[in-house]
Amino acid sequence: MSAVIPQNLSRPTTVPSLPLSWGILATGRIAGEFARGVAASKLGRVIAVGSRTQAGADAFARAHQIERAHGSYEALLADPAVSAIYLATPHPLHLEWIVRAAEAGKHVLCEKPLGLNHAEAMVAVESCRRHGVLLMEAYMYRCHPQTAAVVAQIKAGAIGRVGLIHASFGFHSGFQPESRLWSNALAGGGILDVGGYTTSFARLVAGAAVGRPFLNPVVVSGAGTLHPTTGVDVYAAATLTFPHGIVAQVSTGIGLQQENAVRVYGTEGWLHVPDPWLPGRQGGRTSLFLHRRGATSPEEIVIETTEHLYGLEADAFARALASGLQEVPEMSPADTLGNLETMDRWRDAIGLVYESETPAAFIRTHHRRPLVRRPDALMQHAAVPGISRPVSRLVMGCDNQRTMPHAAAIWDDYFERGGATFDTAYVYGGGLMERLLGQWMQHRGVRGEVVVIGKGAHTPLCTPEHLSAQLLESLERLRTDRVNLYLMHRDNPAVPVGEFVDVLNGHLRAGRIEAFGGSNWSRERLTAANAYAASKALRGFSAVSNNFSLARLVDPVWPGCIAASDREWRTWLRATQLPVFAWSSQARGFFTDRAGPDRREDAELVRCWYSDDNFERRARAVTLAREKGTTPLAIAAAYVLHQPFPTFALIGPRTLAETASSIECLRLTLTPSEVAWLNLEGDRPLY
């Protein structure tokens, strides 16, 4: 999906004059390094510091000649003279204070890692985007001219086609249980402390090799040793497999001294970077060594600068801010998100999970506040027969959030945007999705405020007996006594339809469900089911959940899938007014730049959606999006919601940007003639 950035938030809302007035939040060793760097910078000055105690702030201010010393982080953020914050707290506190700084209108340079995981980084990026402040993760090596020289050599083809990258950053720190490096509670270990340098450098070089700012790996495998007491990684290595045949081997650790260098191998030679992470901390000379194929000795490439390493970082931030940019080119939010996702996969490969990330322990929101509906929430709701609460027009699909941090980031954001309907199923993740949703609802205390759609009886276990057994297990996983809407995940034509209606009515009478329906059911079986129910004075099907999209489903995504988008289905739905819960409502990315006649990378997308008529629909969505100032994706979702019968669109965002993009459709109004024209059934609307 392509994220939509509202125009009023696309640039920093405040562009302070230079020199940039910095406030330093926290007073540890790295904060002192940054203070010395800014003192030597061209475009900034530190005017304030905030500490947890007044004594700590005063001591730091004296040591670095800072005029304002605040005895709390809150007081620093309230200082009107401070334009930007350098955040240097321990790792677990980064997200909370990024959010608070953004709310205070302060631009944020945050020490790495931006968050403990990709989920926290998403929340940070979204908060800063929403409040119109600049955000950068502080990988200072990215701002040094040596790194620019590496990128230039790769782009110029000095070593030919890049094939292999080696990057290491590790040191030997004796075990100290009280140290943050060895603490599980403080997210210690090598990967999160310095492993991000190696992954970010590998991704930078892989991107430069193909003309992009960075490249994300498609496969991450790893191995490592975890400390037997604290469980943090003592040392670890990973293999990153990128597109275009590029492979990287990265390593890190806090228990072994490593080379701490980068070597990039290509078809025409290799490049050695002996000091990639802290090049010329206070200025001076650094070198790269270019080994050309066939040469007897390497060529030394000398880089000289008088700039302080951390001053270069501060000036890169100030320069981007003064230029009104949305991001700092040296380390953009998208780059940070890709890096943390890579590190998550590395940690997953070696079994490294911090206690605070486990589902049982994750009782808080990422921003550590109660959930509150946003005043600018766009969500629309509608009634469905039998369901006691209004149902959100955009329904959150709970089928790909496989960790509690990721699930909480997505679901908290959706709830705060006004969303209140969650769709899950017995088979999703072998029950993991239901368990995570159940814990999330319990931890947030929102079960009475949300609608839960549950599904069961998937092929081949599609019988009345399996339906009942699965429903009871789903209720236990979800930690609730009922689901608001229960959908049979598939139909089984070998079972008389009345047997399904009877058992579903039994669960309805027992209070386990409020209403029921079918997913991937045919019109004929739905008609027969409701006729049987009427003849027995029973409740019939209240909804159907089939594929419904502007794009025609050329080939079923999975065996047994049924689409309800053609003319015959739409005529029947208009007559019956049976609510439709549309899955793949946005055609699984067909209306984004992932699709196109010349884009064949996604085999499923090609198989299920590629056809001449669909490309014409896509072209019309592009045209209408341009005229309405939105995206084709939003047009496609709006098409689903502008039918002459009740419709609800299931969305499955994997990122907060995708949620924001999906919700944009709620801003749109389509006329009946526009709806018909989009689906190749009417003339071009006139404006």
N, C-alpha and C positions, 0 to 999 in steps of 0.2 A: 504494500500500500504506500501511497505517497502522502506524507503529512501535509496538512494545510495550516499555515501560520496566519492567524488573523492579521489584517493589515496594520491595525493599531498597535500590534505587539511585535512587528517584524523588525524593528530597530530598537536599540536602547532608548527608553523613554527620557533619560537624561544624559546629555553629552557634556561632561564637565570640561572646563578649560584646563590647559596645561600650565604648570606641572600638576599632575594628578595627586590628589591628597589621599594618602593611604592611612588606613587604620589596621593594626596587626591584632588579630584575635588569638590569644594564647601566647605564652612566653617561653616556650621550650627552645631547644638548641636550634632547630631549623628556623624558628622565628627570628633568632638573632642573625643567622646567615642572611635571611631576606632583608632585615633592617640594614645590614652593612651593604648589601647589593643596591638597595634603593638609594642609600646615601651617595653611592657612586654613579647613579643612573643619570640620564639626561632629562627624563620626562616625568619624574615623580619625586615625592618627598613623603616621609612618614611623619604624620602630625599627631597620631594618637595610638595608644595601645590599650587593650583590655585584658584583664586577668581575672581569675576567680577570687583574688584577694587584692585589696588596695596596696598591701605591702609588696606583693609580687609585681603589680603594675608599676609602682614607684621605682622599684629596683631596676626593672627593665628600661624604664624611661630614662633613668640616670645613666645607665650603661650605654645608651644609644642616642642621647641628646634629643629625646622626644618631648614635645611641649605638653601634651595632654596624657594623663594616666588615669584610666578608669578602673574601678574596683570590681567591675562585673562586665560580662560580655554584653548584657543588655544595655548598659550605659554607653558602651562603645558604639553600638548600633544606633543609639538615639542621638549621637553627636552629629549635628547638622553640618559640621565642617568636613566630615569624612565622606569621601565620594566612593571609595573602593575598599574592600576588605580583603586582607590576606589571611586565610584561615589555616591555622596550624595546630589544631587540637589533635588528640589521639583519633585513630581511624573511626571508631564507632560513633563519634560525635560530629563527623563531617556533615552528614545530611541534615541533621537538625539545625545546625547553624547556617548552612547554605540557605535553607528555607527561610529562616528568620531574617537573614541578611537581605534576601530578595524581597521579603515583605516590607523591610525597612527602606527599600529603594537603593540598596548598596550593591554595586557591582562586585563580583566575587572571583578571586583567584584562590583556588583551594588546593592545598597540598595533596599529592597523590597518596592513596587512591581517592577518587572523588566520592566513592561509596564503598561499602563492603562487597557489593556485587552489582551486577547489571541493573537489577531492580531498583536499588537505591539511586543509582546514577540516573535512571529514567525519571524518578521523582524529582531529583535535583534539577535536571535539565528542564522539565516541564514547569517547575515553580519559577525558575529564572525567566523562561520564555513568557510565562503568563504575566509576570511583573515587569517585563521589559528591561531586565538588567543583563549585563554581559557576564558570562561564566566561562572560566577556563580551568582545566586541571593542570597543576603546576609541574609539568615535566620540563624542567629548565633546559635540559640538553637540547630540546627541540628548537630553542631560540638561539643557539650558538652557531656562528658561521661555519664551524666544522661540520655540523649536521647538514647544513645547506650544501656544503661542498660534496658530501657523500651522495646526496640526492642528485646533484649536478653530474657527477661522474657516472652514476647509474643511468640517468636519462640520456647522457651523451653516448652510451654504449661502450664505455671505456673497457669493460670486461665482457662485452658481448651480451648474450641472452643470459639473464640471471637464472640459476638453477637451484643453488643451495645457500642458505644463510646459517651461520653459527653465531649465537649471541649468549654470553654468560654474564651474570652478576651475582656473586655470592661472597660471603665473608664468614669468618669464624668468630662466633660470639659464644663464650662459655655459658653453659646453662645457668640462668639466673631466674628462678620461678617468679620473682617479683617484677622482672623486666617486661615491658610491653611486647618485646620481640618474642617472648616465650609464652605469653598469656593468651589463652583461648578467648577470655572475656574481652580482651582488647584487640582481637583479630590479628594475632601475631603470626609468625612464620615468614618464610622467604617469599612466597608467591605474591602475597599482598604488599609486602614491604618493598622489595626490589625486583621481583619477577615481572612487574609491569613495565619496567624499563626494557627488558629483553623482548617481550611480546610487542611492545609499541614500536621498537626499532625494526623488528622483523616485518611488521605490517607496513611500516613506512617504506622500507626498501622494496618490499613486494609491490606496493603501489607505484613507486617511482619506476619500477621495471616495466609497468604497463601503462604509464602515463596518468596515474591517478594519485590523489593525495595520500591514500592508504588503501590497503586491501585486507579483507577479512578472510581467515582460513575457512575452508569448507569441512575439514576434518581436524580434530584435536585429539591426540592420544598422549598419555603421560604415565610417568611412574615417579614414586617418591617415597621418602621415609618420614613417618609421623612420629612425634615424640611420644613415648609410652605413657607419660603422665599428663601432659597438657593437650596432646593431640594435634599440635600445630606442625607444619611441615618443616623438617630440619634441613632437608635438601630435596630438590625435585628437578625433573627434566621433562620436556614435552616436545613432541614433533607436530608441527603445524603444516598442514597440506593446503596450499593455496591453488586457485585456478592458474591456468597457463603453465602448469608443470613446475611450479616453484615450491620448494620444501624448506622449512626452517627447523633447526634444532636449537632449543633455548633451554637454559638451565639457571637455577637460582638456589639460594640457601642461606641460612644463618648459622649453620654448623660446619661449613667447609669453605675454606678460601678457594676461590676460583680465579680463572685468568682475568675475568672482567674486561673482555674485549669482544669485538665483532669482526667476523670474517665473512665476506660475500664472494661466492664463487660463480663465475660465469663461463661461457663457452670460449672466451678469448683471454681469460686471466682471472685474477682475484684481487680483492681489495681488503686490506687489513686496517682496522681502526683500533689502535692499541689503548686509547683512552676515551671511550665513547660517552661515559656517564658524567664525568666531572671535568670536562676539558677547560683548562685555564680558568680556575675558579676566580682569580682576580685579574684576568687578562693574561696576555702573553702569547707564546707560540705553541701550537700543537701540530701534529703531523698525521697524514694518512700515507699508506704505502701501497702503491699500485703495482701489482705483479702481472705484467703482460705475458701472454703465452709466448714462449720462445726466448724471452729476455733473460739475460744472465743475472741481473740484479734488479731490485725494485726501484720504481720512481717515487721519490718523496714529494708529497704535496703538502706544502707548508701553509698553515692558516695562522694569521696573526691578528690580534685584536687587543685594544687597550681596555675593553669593557669588562666589567665584573659579570660573572656568569648569571647571578641572580638579578643584577641590574638589567641585563639583556632581556630576561624574562619579564621584569616589571615594565620595561619600555615597550616590548611587543604588545603587552596588554594595553598600556596607555595609548599606543599608536592606533590600535584597532578601535578603541573606544572613542578617541578623538576623531576618527574617520567615520564614525557612525555605523561601523560594521556590526553584523549580527553575531559574529564569532571571531575568535583569534585564529588566524590561519595556521599558526604553528601547532595548535592542538585544539581542534574544533570539538564541540560536544558530540558530533557523530563519531569522531575518532575515539573519543573517550568511551562511548557506549560500545563500540566494537572491541576495544581493548578489554574492557571489563567482562564482556561476554566471553571472550577468549579465555580470560583468567578463570571465569566460572567453570568453563568446560575442562580446563586444566585441573582445577581443584576437584571437580567431580570425578575425573579419571583416577585420582589418587585417594578418593574418599575423604577429602578434607571439608568438613562442615563445621562452622562455628556454632556453639551452643545457642546463640541468640537467633540463628536462622532456622532452628528446628520448629516444626509445626506446633508442638506443645508449648514451646517457650515464646513463640511469636505472638504475644498477646497485645501488642501495641501497633499503632499505625507507624508507617515509616517516619512521618513528621512528628510523632510522639504527641498527638493531640486527638481528642475525640473526633469522630466523623461528623461533619457539618455540611449540609447541602449548600452548594455555592449559590450566591445571589444571582449569578448570571447563567444558571443552569438552563439548558435548552430543552431538556427531555420532555417528550410528549407521552401521554398515557391514554389508554382506552379500556373500556369494559369488555370482559369476556364472560359469557353466560356461565354461572356457577361459581366463578372465582370471586372471593370476597373483597379483594383489593384491586385497584386499577393496575393494568399491565403496561409496562413500558413498551413504546413502539419499537425501540431498539433493545433487543434482548441480549444479554451477555452470555455468550457460549463458554462454558467451563470445560474445555476439552484439551487445552494445550498448556495450562499453567501447572507445571510439574514440581514446583517448589513453593513453600509458603511465602518467601520474600517476593517472588514473582507474582504469585496469585494475589497477595495482599496489595501490591502496587497497582495492579490492573483493577481489582475489584473495589478497592478504596476510592480510586479515582473515578470509576464509573458511578459509584454510589454518590460521591460528592457532586458529580455532574447531574444528579437527579435520577440516575438509573436505579431501578428497583426490581428487576426481573432477571433471574439466573437460570440458565438451561444446562442440565447435566444429564448423565446417563450411567446406568449400571456398568456398562462395558468400558467406559472411558478410563484409560490408564489402569485397567484392572481394579477399579474401585478407588484409585488414588484421588481422582477429581472430586468424587462425592465426599471423601473424608476431609480433603482440604476445605471444601466449601462448608461442610458442617462445622469444622473448627473455626473457620473465619466468622461464620454467623454467630457462633457462641462467644468468641472472643470480643466481637464488636457489639454484641447484644442487640442485633437488628432483625432477628428472625420474624418478629411481628410486623416489621416494616417492609418486608420483601416478598415477592412471589417466586416460588421455586417450581421449576418445571423439571420433572424427572422422567426418565425413559427406561424401559425394560423390555424383556421378551424379544431380544434380537435373535435373528436366525443364527444357529439352528434351534435354539432353545425358545421357540415361539409357540408355547402352549399355555393354556390357563394355569396349569400347575406351576410351570416355571415363572410365569408372570407373578403369581402370588408370593413364591419364595423369594424372588429377586426384589420385589417391592418391600418386603419386610426387612431384607438385608440393607436395601438402600436407605430406609428410614433410620436404621441403626447407624449407618455410616454418616448420614446427614445430621444426626443428633436432633431429630425432630419427630413429631408424632404424625406428620402428614406432609404430603406435597400438594401444592395448590392445583397443578395441572399435571396429570400423568398421561404420558404418550406411549403407546405401544411402538417400539422402535422399528418393527417390521410387522408385516401381516403374514399369516400362514393360511392360504386358501384351502388347505386340507382340513382345517378345523371349521365347523359350522360357525358362522359369524355370531349366532346367538349365544354360543358358549362364552365367547369373549365378553359380550355385553353383560351377561349374567354375572361373571366373576368381577368385572369392573364395578358393577352396581353394588355388589357385596362389599367391596372395599370402600365405596362411597358411603354406604350406610354405616360402616364401622368408623368413619371419620378419618380414614387414612389418606383419602384424596378428596378434593373439592370438585374436580371436573376431570374428564378424560378425553383422549382423542387418539389419533393414529399418525405415525410418521411413515412416509412411503407407503401409503395406502392408495388403492385405486378408487375411482369414482364409483364403480359398481359395488365394491365392498362397503364403502362408506354409506351409500344409499341403502344397501341391504341392512347394514347395522342399525341405522336410524329408523328404518321401517320396522324392524324387529322390536326395537325399544318402544316405539309408539304403540305397537300392537300389544305389548305387555305392560304398558304404563310405567316404563322404566326410563331412566335418563339415557339419552343418546350421546353420540360423539359431539363434543363442544368445539373441536378444533381439528385441523389437519396440519401436519408439518412435513411438507414436501419441498423439493427444490422449486423456487420461484425467483426468476431473475429477468432482467432485460435481455441478457444473452441466452440464447437457446442452448439447452444441455445436449450437445451433439452425441456424447457417449457417457453413460452413467459413471459417476465418480467411483462408486463402489457397486458391486453386484446387488441387485434388488432395489436400487434407488429409483424413485419416480419423480419426474418433473411435472409441475402443474402450471406451466407458463403459457401453453398454447391456447389458441382461440376457444377450443371446446371446453377446456378446463375453466378458462376465465368466464365463459358464458354460464357454466354450471355454478361457479362460485358466486357470481352476481345474483343468480336466482336463489341460491340457498342461503347466502350471507354467512356461510361458515367461515370463521376466522382462519387465516392462513399464517402459520409461523414458518417463514421462508428461510431455509438453510441455503448457504452459498448464494445469498441474495446479491452479492457483488461479484459473483462469478469467479471467486477465488483468485482475484488479481487480474482478470482479463481487461479491466478498465484502467489499469495502471500502466506505467511504462515498462513493466515486465513483459507485456504482450505486444505483438506486432507481427505482420507477415514474415519479417526477417528475424524475429526473436524465437528461437526454438529450444532454449536451454531447459525450460520446464516442460518435461515430457507429459505430465498430467494436464497442464494447461493446454498444450497443443491437442492432446487426445480428446479432452472433454469439451473444449470451447471453440476451437479454430474452425471457422467456416466462412464462406464469402458473405452470407447474410449477417453473421455476427460481427464481422469487421465493418460492415456498413452501419450496424447499430452503434458500434464503438465510435466510428467517425462522427455520427450524429451526436453522440454524447459529448464528444470533444468540442464540436461546434457550439452546442447549447451551453456547455460549461464556460466557454470563452465569453459568450454573450452575457452570462449571469455572474461572471467573476468568481467561479468556483472550480471544482475539479470534475473530470469525468466520473470518478468514483462516487462523488456525492450525487451526481446526476443519476447514476445507476441505482443508488440506494433510494433516492427520492422517487424514482419510477415505481419501485416496489410499494412505497408508502402512499402513492397517489392512485390507488385502484378503487373501483366502485364497490368494493367489499372490504371487510376488515382485514388489515394486513399488519404483520409484525415482522421485523427483519432481525434474524439472528446474526450477530457479529462475533467474530473470534479474534480480536486483536491480540497480537503478541507484544505490542509496545504501547506506551501511552500516546505516542504520535499517531498510531493507527486508530486508537479510540477517538482522538481529536478529529482525525480525518473523517471517520465514519459519522460522527455527530454533526458535521457540517451539513449533512443532508436535511437536518431539521430546520435549517434556516430557509430552505427553498420551498417555493410554491410552483407546481407545474399545472398548467391548464390541461383539460382533457385533450385538446388538439396537440399539445406538446407530447403528452403521453403516447398518443396514437402515432405521431410522427416518429418518435424514438423507436417504436417497435415496427416500423416500416408499414404502418397501417393507415397512414393519413398524409395529407399534403403538408408542406412546410408551413409552420405557423407564421403569421405575419405580425410584425411589431410596429 
